[in-house]
Structures are given as C-alpha cells and as structure tokens.
C-alpha cells in the first residue's frame, strides 16, 4: 500500500504531478527496511526461548496494537517447559519432577491476561507454572502496527520519493521505475533522516 494519498502529495513536499508509482515503491522500500509486510496493524507469531532466571521476552514488532474489536494486542499465548539446555536446570530433583509430570515438550495455552505487558517496550513477563518451574519457551500470537498512518511515516515516504527524484542515475522522466532499480539505490534513498523516522517500526532479531 502507499503511505501517502494523492491529496497529501503537496502537503508533504511533493508536486501534484508525482506519479503514484513513486509513492508505492517508496512505501515498499520502507516495509523492506523495517522487515515487515506492512506498517499497519497485522498479526504475527513468534516462538522464543526464555533465558534461565528471567521470564521476560521482547517482541520483534512494535508498536503493539490491538486488532479491531479487541482489547489487547495479545491474541494467544502458549508456553512449555522444554528439555533444559546445559546449565539451565542445576536442580536434578526438580528436573525429575518436571519429567514425571510430562511437562517437557508439552505446549500449554495460558490466559493472555496473566501475562504482564509493557506496551512501550513490547516486553512480556510470564508467570511460573504450577510446579514453580520457569517456562523456557513461549509462542506468542499478537498484533502490531499502526491503526492510522502517522506524520512521521508520511514524511519518511515523501523524503524517499524526493531522494529518488534527486538521484540522476534514476532518470525520473525517461526510465521505467521498478523494484530492482529502487533496491539498488536503497542505501542512498533511505538516508539518515528517513532511518530516524522509521526507527520505531524496524523489526528486531530477524536477521
């Protein structure tokens, strides 16, 4: 999708004659840079290991946002006490108890309201299970993104278009605009100003 409407082109420093394909390609570059399919609200599923002694994880996609008609960004939460890695379970007795109850490898769905959510940092803190053991793997289904396009995203989109139009090698008037061409020049099109504007939406831990 394009993050600027034609009626907004002049408001954000573009000419009224700007071809829509420039905005579409700039929007695609923004999504690629942020490593997400869209900056708008979408659903994601992440499976993560918990560090021993810490029941907190940070989700990759921010900002968290409730889906339409929902009260929370968390759609579903599954947890398990997987087979511990070396050094994670120094207490052999507790390990034997866990295995006896069949916990290792077994996924359990927990009430999402029992998970403490830090909206600003997109951090989740999980409760311990009924044996007093910490879970060490979680699978979280959640929603993240923008309900409405912010001014920062619109400014970033317009700036990428202006950077492209100011790049002589792209020959705005005569050459055909395509994805390969835009990707080739992405390093200069997504300048430090654009990077700063998009920083809150860049996915983490994804390569």
Backbone as CSV, one residue per row, in Angstrom:
resi,resn,N_x,N_y,N_z,CA_x,CA_y,CA_z,C_x,C_y,C_z
1,UNK,0.838,-1.194,0.000,0.000,0.000,0.000,0.872,1.243,0.000
2,UNK,0.303,2.358,-0.440,1.017,3.625,-0.403,0.711,4.357,0.889
3,UNK,1.747,4.890,1.525,1.540,5.564,2.815,1.255,7.054,2.664
4,UNK,1.126,7.492,1.419,0.699,8.861,1.142,-0.441,8.821,0.142
5,UNK,-1.485,9.581,0.395,-2.586,9.708,-0.554,-2.270,10.811,-1.560
6,UNK,-2.776,10.698,-2.799,-2.517,11.746,-3.793,-2.864,13.148,-3.295
7,UNK,-3.912,13.259,-2.494,-4.325,14.565,-1.984,-3.316,15.132,-0.988
8,UNK,-2.393,14.283,-0.484,-1.416,14.717,0.509,-0.051,15.028,-0.099
9,UNK,0.120,14.792,-1.392,1.431,14.958,-2.003,2.014,16.344,-1.762
10,UNK,1.261,17.375,-2.071,1.763,18.743,-1.930,1.993,19.107,-0.470
11,UNK,1.149,18.588,0.410,1.286,18.878,1.838,2.624,18.398,2.387
12,UNK,3.146,17.306,1.794,4.401,16.737,2.287,5.563,16.993,1.333
13,UNK,5.435,18.025,0.513,6.568,18.498,-0.272,6.730,17.896,-1.647
14,UNK,5.771,17.118,-2.112,5.824,16.567,-3.464,4.959,17.402,-4.398
15,UNK,5.187,17.274,-5.679,4.352,18.004,-6.636,3.062,17.229,-6.875
16,UNK,2.038,17.941,-7.281,0.751,17.301,-7.548,0.847,16.309,-8.698
17,UNK,1.864,16.486,-9.567,2.023,15.610,-10.731,2.830,14.348,-10.417
18,UNK,3.253,14.171,-9.170,4.028,12.995,-8.801,3.267,11.717,-9.143
19,UNK,3.919,10.832,-9.879,3.270,9.574,-10.258,3.057,8.704,-9.022
20,UNK,1.890,8.073,-8.948,1.562,7.242,-7.794,2.572,6.115,-7.603
21,UNK,3.198,5.646,-8.703,4.131,4.530,-8.580,5.350,4.886,-7.738
22,UNK,5.712,6.174,-7.692,6.829,6.589,-6.839,6.499,6.362,-5.376
23,UNK,5.294,6.731,-4.994,4.875,6.558,-3.600,4.729,5.079,-3.274
24,UNK,4.220,4.302,-4.221,4.068,2.862,-3.999,5.425,2.199,-3.790
25,UNK,6.392,2.565,-4.625,7.722,1.974,-4.496,8.422,2.454,-3.218
26,UNK,8.246,3.724,-2.876,8.832,4.236,-1.635,8.237,3.499,-0.429
27,UNK,6.948,3.237,-0.480,6.289,2.519,0.616,6.831,1.101,0.728
28,UNK,7.071,0.448,-0.412,7.628,-0.910,-0.406,9.037,-0.918,0.177
29,UNK,9.830,0.109,-0.145,11.175,0.201,0.418,11.130,0.365,1.934
30,UNK,10.172,1.145,2.419,10.023,1.340,3.859,9.703,0.014,4.547
31,UNK,8.806,-0.760,3.956,8.436,-2.047,4.545,9.627,-3.004,4.548
32,UNK,10.397,-2.996,3.445,11.581,-3.865,3.376,12.619,-3.448,4.413
33,UNK,12.818,-2.144,4.566,13.786,-1.648,5.542,13.359,-2.028,6.964
34,UNK,12.064,-1.942,7.236,11.556,-2.270,8.569,11.373,-3.776,8.770
35,UNK,11.578,-4.552,7.707,11.490,-6.008,7.750,10.135,-6.490,8.241
36,UNK,9.093,-5.938,7.637,7.743,-6.350,7.972,6.862,-6.199,6.735
37,UNK,5.784,-6.970,6.615,4.952,-6.916,5.414,4.155,-5.632,5.277
38,UNK,3.906,-4.969,6.380,3.174,-3.711,6.375,3.458,-2.967,7.671
39,UNK,3.332,-1.646,7.627,3.472,-0.856,8.853,2.134,-0.723,9.575
40,UNK,1.061,-1.128,8.896,-0.259,-1.065,9.510,-0.462,-2.289,10.413
41,UNK,-1.567,-2.326,11.142,-1.819,-3.404,12.091,-1.897,-4.749,11.367
42,UNK,-1.099,-5.700,11.827,-1.085,-7.052,11.274,-0.790,-8.034,12.398
43,UNK,-1.086,-9.297,12.145,-0.868,-10.329,13.164,0.440,-11.060,12.923
44,UNK,1.167,-11.326,14.016,2.454,-12.006,13.947,2.482,-13.145,14.962
45,UNK,3.301,-14.152,14.668,3.513,-15.269,15.591,5.016,-15.410,15.808
46,UNK,5.437,-15.403,17.065,6.850,-15.558,17.395,7.029,-16.650,18.434
47,UNK,8.042,-17.496,18.207,8.406,-18.517,19.191,9.795,-18.177,19.711
48,UNK,9.918,-18.073,21.027,11.169,-17.618,21.632,11.541,-18.464,22.834
49,UNK,12.848,-18.578,23.082,13.336,-19.236,24.292,13.520,-18.185,25.372
50,UNK,13.179,-18.554,26.596,13.363,-17.671,27.738,14.714,-17.946,28.392
51,UNK,15.370,-16.895,28.773,16.652,-17.032,29.460,16.421,-17.543,30.876
52,UNK,17.268,-18.473,31.307,17.129,-19.024,32.653,17.171,-17.908,33.687
53,UNK,16.185,-17.937,34.585,16.116,-16.939,35.644,15.371,-15.679,35.255
54,UNK,14.971,-15.600,33.980,14.221,-14.423,33.515,12.995,-14.900,32.763
55,UNK,11.844,-14.389,33.120,10.605,-14.781,32.472,10.091,-13.666,31.556
56,UNK,11.009,-12.967,30.935,10.651,-11.813,30.111,11.205,-11.972,28.702
57,UNK,10.399,-11.622,27.715,10.856,-11.578,26.325,10.416,-10.253,25.711
58,UNK,11.133,-9.868,24.668,10.779,-8.655,23.953,10.353,-9.041,22.541
59,UNK,9.178,-8.622,22.142,8.659,-8.965,20.830,9.371,-8.172,19.737
60,UNK,9.408,-8.742,18.550,10.175,-8.142,17.454,9.480,-6.953,16.813
61,UNK,8.148,-6.990,16.761,7.411,-5.958,16.033,6.746,-4.978,16.994
62,UNK,6.979,-3.719,16.746,6.396,-2.664,17.561,5.901,-1.552,16.627
63,UNK,4.973,-0.733,17.073,4.317,-0.737,18.387,3.218,-1.787,18.463
64,UNK,2.979,-2.281,19.688,1.871,-3.208,19.882,0.567,-2.463,19.664
65,UNK,-0.399,-3.145,19.082,-1.689,-2.508,18.811,-2.769,-3.571,18.816
66,UNK,-3.864,-3.290,19.470,-4.978,-4.237,19.494,-5.642,-4.272,18.122
67,UNK,-6.040,-5.463,17.700,-6.773,-5.598,16.445,-8.161,-4.994,16.609
68,UNK,-8.819,-4.737,15.494,-10.160,-4.141,15.533,-11.097,-5.004,16.380
69,UNK,-11.763,-4.380,17.343,-12.703,-5.086,18.200,-12.069,-5.831,19.352
70,UNK,-10.744,-5.777,19.494,-10.051,-6.473,20.582,-9.573,-5.472,21.633
71,UNK,-9.364,-5.985,22.844,-8.914,-5.120,23.934,-7.424,-5.223,24.186
72,UNK,-6.775,-6.202,23.588,-5.356,-6.426,23.846,-4.651,-6.793,22.555
73,UNK,-3.335,-6.530,22.525,-2.533,-6.913,21.363,-2.246,-8.413,21.371
74,UNK,-2.368,-9.057,22.532,-2.097,-10.493,22.621,-3.308,-11.284,22.152
75,UNK,-3.115,-12.081,21.119,-4.192,-12.903,20.568,-4.186,-14.279,21.216
76,UNK,-3.003,-14.838,21.419,-2.879,-16.144,22.047,-1.474,-16.349,22.575
77,UNK,-1.352,-17.092,23.674,-0.045,-17.353,24.282,0.054,-18.832,24.636
78,UNK,1.107,-19.479,24.142,1.393,-20.862,24.506,2.777,-20.917,25.146
79,UNK,2.909,-21.771,26.143,4.180,-21.893,26.860,4.509,-23.365,27.051
80,UNK,5.792,-23.649,27.274,6.164,-25.008,27.625,7.487,-25.017,28.371
81,UNK,7.633,-26.085,29.152,8.909,-26.325,29.799,9.622,-27.350,28.925
82,UNK,10.383,-26.865,27.945,11.087,-27.761,27.033,12.264,-28.403,27.755
83,UNK,12.853,-29.419,27.135,14.017,-30.057,27.738,15.083,-29.002,27.970
84,UNK,15.569,-28.866,29.206,16.508,-27.788,29.516,17.827,-27.928,28.778
85,UNK,18.373,-26.784,28.419,19.700,-26.779,27.828,20.746,-26.931,28.940
86,UNK,21.966,-27.231,28.550,23.037,-27.455,29.527,23.160,-26.262,30.486
87,UNK,23.096,-26.536,31.761,23.251,-25.487,32.764,21.966,-24.786,33.143
88,UNK,20.844,-25.138,32.486,19.597,-24.451,32.796,18.880,-25.056,34.002
89,UNK,19.145,-26.317,34.313,18.448,-26.977,35.410,19.455,-27.643,36.344
90,UNK,20.059,-26.841,37.242,21.060,-27.404,38.151,20.444,-28.317,39.208
91,UNK,19.145,-28.196,39.461,18.466,-28.993,40.483,17.928,-30.271,39.838
92,UNK,18.618,-31.380,40.035,18.234,-32.649,39.400,16.859,-33.110,39.868
93,UNK,16.518,-32.861,41.155,15.222,-33.299,41.674,14.079,-32.601,40.940
94,UNK,14.196,-31.286,40.763,13.136,-30.545,40.078,13.032,-31.005,38.627
95,UNK,14.146,-31.349,38.029,14.123,-31.833,36.653,13.361,-33.153,36.570
96,UNK,13.601,-34.055,37.550,12.904,-35.340,37.554,11.408,-35.154,37.768
97,UNK,11.037,-34.204,38.627,9.618,-33.923,38.858,8.970,-33.414,37.576
98,UNK,9.668,-32.520,36.886,9.125,-31.963,35.644,8.891,-33.065,34.618
99,UNK,9.856,-33.950,34.477,9.705,-35.047,33.525,8.582,-35.982,33.956
100,UNK,8.435,-36.215,35.243,7.397,-37.113,35.746,6.007,-36.604,35.408
101,UNK,5.831,-35.281,35.415,4.535,-34.700,35.109,4.351,-34.480,33.607
102,UNK,5.332,-34.878,32.821,5.198,-34.778,31.378,5.242,-33.365,30.838
103,UNK,5.844,-32.463,31.585,5.882,-31.072,31.129,6.819,-30.826,29.958
104,UNK,8.015,-31.425,29.949,8.938,-31.105,28.864,8.331,-31.396,27.492
105,UNK,8.372,-30.404,26.618,7.883,-30.569,25.262,6.395,-30.376,25.099
106,UNK,5.654,-30.276,26.182,4.197,-30.143,26.100,3.792,-28.675,26.094
107,UNK,3.115,-28.265,25.041,2.645,-26.880,24.961,1.362,-26.722,25.751
108,UNK,1.255,-25.624,26.463,0.040,-25.292,27.211,-0.389,-23.884,26.850
109,UNK,-1.683,-23.712,26.674,-2.219,-22.372,26.415,-2.519,-21.717,27.750
110,UNK,-2.035,-20.501,27.930,-2.310,-19.785,29.168,-3.148,-18.542,28.872
111,UNK,-3.809,-18.084,29.893,-4.637,-16.887,29.767,-3.735,-15.687,29.477
112,UNK,-4.002,-15.004,28.371,-3.166,-13.863,27.991,-3.197,-12.766,29.042
113,UNK,-4.267,-12.698,29.828,-4.358,-11.653,30.853,-3.399,-11.911,32.010
114,UNK,-2.858,-13.140,32.105,-1.898,-13.443,33.176,-0.492,-12.986,32.814
115,UNK,-0.317,-12.545,31.578,0.990,-12.079,31.114,1.061,-10.569,31.292
116,UNK,2.120,-10.122,31.947,2.309,-8.685,32.130,2.895,-8.096,30.851
117,UNK,2.244,-7.054,30.326,2.645,-6.469,29.050,3.137,-5.041,29.253
118,UNK,4.358,-4.791,28.834,4.897,-3.430,28.802,4.670,-2.905,27.394
119,UNK,3.643,-2.083,27.220,3.248,-1.621,25.890,4.352,-0.841,25.194
120,UNK,5.060,0.000,25.939,6.072,0.861,25.344,7.238,0.067,24.780
121,UNK,7.738,-0.891,25.565,8.905,-1.670,25.147,8.542,-2.964,24.445
122,UNK,7.240,-3.296,24.391,6.772,-4.567,23.816,7.404,-5.750,24.540
123,UNK,7.515,-5.649,25.865,8.085,-6.710,26.685,6.980,-7.470,27.408
124,UNK,7.114,-8.790,27.453,6.141,-9.640,28.127,6.832,-10.361,29.277
125,UNK,6.160,-10.412,30.423,6.668,-11.150,31.580,5.675,-12.248,31.906
126,UNK,6.159,-13.498,31.971,5.288,-14.647,32.135,5.305,-15.150,33.568
127,UNK,4.179,-15.717,34.014,4.140,-16.306,35.356,4.829,-17.672,35.336
128,UNK,5.226,-18.159,36.519,5.789,-19.515,36.606,4.631,-20.512,36.548
129,UNK,4.944,-21.778,36.229,3.876,-22.767,36.146,3.519,-23.317,37.524
130,UNK,2.579,-24.261,37.532,2.049,-24.703,38.824,3.053,-25.470,39.675
131,UNK,4.162,-25.922,39.060,5.202,-26.605,39.839,6.244,-25.632,40.370
132,UNK,6.070,-24.364,40.052,7.055,-23.379,40.470,8.255,-23.321,39.556
133,UNK,8.149,-24.002,38.407,9.244,-24.002,37.437,9.041,-22.886,36.417
134,UNK,10.126,-22.298,35.980,10.042,-21.281,34.936,9.843,-21.951,33.579
135,UNK,8.964,-21.390,32.790,8.861,-21.848,31.406,10.136,-21.431,30.678
136,UNK,10.524,-22.179,29.670,11.713,-21.770,28.932,11.482,-21.623,27.435
137,UNK,10.224,-21.765,27.001,9.899,-21.492,25.608,8.466,-20.992,25.519
138,UNK,8.259,-19.972,24.706,6.924,-19.392,24.562,6.621,-19.176,23.084
139,UNK,5.349,-19.210,22.774,4.875,-18.879,21.433,3.773,-17.839,21.594
140,UNK,3.989,-16.684,21.015,3.070,-15.562,21.204,2.467,-15.155,19.855
141,UNK,1.159,-15.088,19.811,0.448,-14.551,18.651,-0.070,-13.178,19.054
142,UNK,0.280,-12.172,18.303,-0.070,-10.811,18.704,-0.238,-9.909,17.480
143,UNK,-0.769,-8.730,17.731,-0.952,-7.758,16.659,-0.083,-6.533,16.920
144,UNK,0.465,-6.005,15.843,1.352,-4.857,15.946,1.208,-4.008,14.692
145,UNK,1.417,-2.718,14.854,1.374,-1.826,13.702,0.597,-0.562,13.991
146,UNK,0.392,0.217,12.954,-0.283,1.496,13.070,-1.746,1.388,12.658
147,UNK,-2.630,1.915,13.512,-4.051,1.960,13.144,-4.278,3.018,12.075
148,UNK,-3.520,4.101,12.150,-3.556,5.159,11.135,-2.122,5.564,10.825
149,UNK,-1.885,5.989,9.612,-0.538,6.382,9.197,-0.142,7.670,9.914
150,UNK,0.992,7.662,10.580,1.454,8.830,11.322,2.142,9.831,10.403
151,UNK,2.305,11.054,10.901,3.015,12.078,10.133,4.456,11.655,9.865
152,UNK,5.077,10.998,10.842,6.466,10.573,10.672,6.602,9.611,9.496
153,UNK,5.677,8.682,9.360,5.711,7.722,8.256,5.452,8.429,6.931
154,UNK,4.547,9.379,6.921,4.260,10.123,5.695,5.455,10.964,5.270
155,UNK,6.103,11.589,6.233,7.289,12.394,5.924,8.395,11.488,5.376
156,UNK,8.573,10.316,5.992,9.594,9.379,5.519,9.310,8.936,4.092
157,UNK,8.063,8.652,3.798,7.674,8.222,2.457,7.958,9.327,1.435
158,UNK,7.563,10.547,1.762,7.800,11.670,0.856,9.290,11.921,0.666
159,UNK,10.069,11.762,1.726,11.509,12.006,1.636,12.180,10.984,0.721
160,UNK,11.742,9.746,0.773,12.306,8.726,-0.112,12.012,9.069,-1.569
161,UNK,10.789,9.522,-1.834,10.429,9.916,-3.204,11.312,11.068,-3.660
162,UNK,11.500,12.068,-2.782,12.332,13.221,-3.159,13.786,12.803,-3.370
163,UNK,14.279,11.887,-2.541,15.640,11.396,-2.719,15.783,10.679,-4.060
164,UNK,14.759,9.917,-4.434,14.799,9.197,-5.705,14.768,10.173,-6.877
165,UNK,13.938,11.174,-6.767,13.820,12.149,-7.847,15.077,12.999,-7.977
166,UNK,15.860,13.074,-6.907,17.088,13.863,-6.940,18.308,13.014,-7.334
167,UNK,18.075,11.726,-7.609,19.160,10.838,-7.996,19.253,10.789,-9.519
168,UNK,20.270,11.411,-10.107,20.364,11.489,-11.575,20.315,10.131,-12.255
169,UNK,20.946,9.135,-11.673,21.026,7.829,-12.317,19.661,7.172,-12.492
170,UNK,18.678,7.641,-11.748,17.356,7.036,-11.866,16.570,7.642,-13.026
171,UNK,17.006,8.826,-13.507,16.422,9.428,-14.706,14.902,9.397,-14.645
172,UNK,14.352,10.182,-13.744,12.929,10.131,-13.419,12.020,10.201,-14.634
173,UNK,12.347,11.074,-15.604,11.403,11.329,-16.684,11.383,10.236,-17.753
174,UNK,12.525,9.538,-17.948,12.567,8.625,-19.080,12.705,7.158,-18.728
175,UNK,13.222,6.843,-17.547,13.431,5.433,-17.246,12.212,4.824,-16.572
176,UNK,12.103,3.526,-16.714,10.998,2.816,-16.090,11.347,2.531,-14.635
177,UNK,10.444,2.874,-13.748,10.666,2.654,-12.326,10.329,1.206,-11.988
178,UNK,11.251,0.478,-11.391,10.958,-0.895,-10.995,11.627,-1.212,-9.661
179,UNK,11.245,-2.356,-9.104,11.721,-2.740,-7.776,13.230,-2.910,-7.740
180,UNK,13.792,-3.542,-8.769,15.232,-3.779,-8.788,15.996,-2.464,-8.744
181,UNK,15.512,-1.497,-9.511,16.177,-0.191,-9.561,16.119,0.497,-8.192
182,UNK,14.951,0.474,-7.575,14.799,1.121,-6.281,15.660,0.426,-5.230
183,UNK,15.710,-0.907,-5.254,16.522,-1.638,-4.285,18.008,-1.317,-4.467
184,UNK,18.423,-1.135,-5.717,19.824,-0.846,-5.992,20.253,0.464,-5.335
185,UNK,19.345,1.430,-5.347,19.664,2.744,-4.779,19.141,2.915,-3.349
186,UNK,18.660,1.830,-2.724,18.015,1.970,-1.415,18.933,2.569,-0.365
187,UNK,20.256,2.293,-0.481,21.187,2.828,0.504,21.198,4.337,0.558
188,UNK,21.024,4.983,-0.599,21.014,6.444,-0.637,19.607,7.004,-0.482
189,UNK,18.599,6.229,-0.865,17.221,6.727,-0.761,16.748,6.745,0.686
190,UNK,17.124,5.722,1.431,16.750,5.683,2.856,17.900,6.314,3.633
191,UNK,17.918,7.624,3.649,19.009,8.377,4.270,18.855,8.407,5.787
192,UNK,19.821,8.985,6.517,19.747,9.008,7.985,18.457,9.624,8.528
193,UNK,17.926,10.641,7.846,16.682,11.246,8.318,15.532,10.244,8.240
194,UNK,15.449,9.525,7.136,14.397,8.521,6.973,14.582,7.400,7.992
195,UNK,15.812,6.971,8.192,16.095,5.920,9.169,15.636,6.319,10.562
196,UNK,15.858,7.559,10.931,15.438,8.045,12.243,13.915,8.016,12.361
197,UNK,13.214,8.404,11.296,11.753,8.424,11.312,11.163,7.018,11.405
198,UNK,11.853,6.050,10.803,11.332,4.678,10.760,11.827,3.810,11.912
199,UNK,12.739,4.316,12.713,13.351,3.513,13.779,12.334,2.812,14.677
200,UNK,11.215,3.450,15.078,10.274,2.766,15.974,9.593,1.552,15.345
201,UNK,9.672,1.411,14.022,8.935,0.345,13.346,9.825,-0.762,12.805
202,UNK,11.150,-0.650,12.994,12.071,-1.658,12.477,11.989,-2.917,13.351
203,UNK,11.762,-4.061,12.727,11.683,-5.317,13.473,13.047,-5.710,13.996
204,UNK,13.077,-6.327,15.184,14.325,-6.758,15.799,14.467,-8.273,15.724
205,UNK,15.718,-8.742,15.862,16.040,-10.164,15.950,15.653,-10.969,14.720
206,UNK,15.450,-10.329,13.592,15.018,-11.066,12.399,16.093,-11.054,11.325
207,UNK,17.326,-11.285,11.703,18.406,-11.337,10.728,19.217,-10.062,10.745
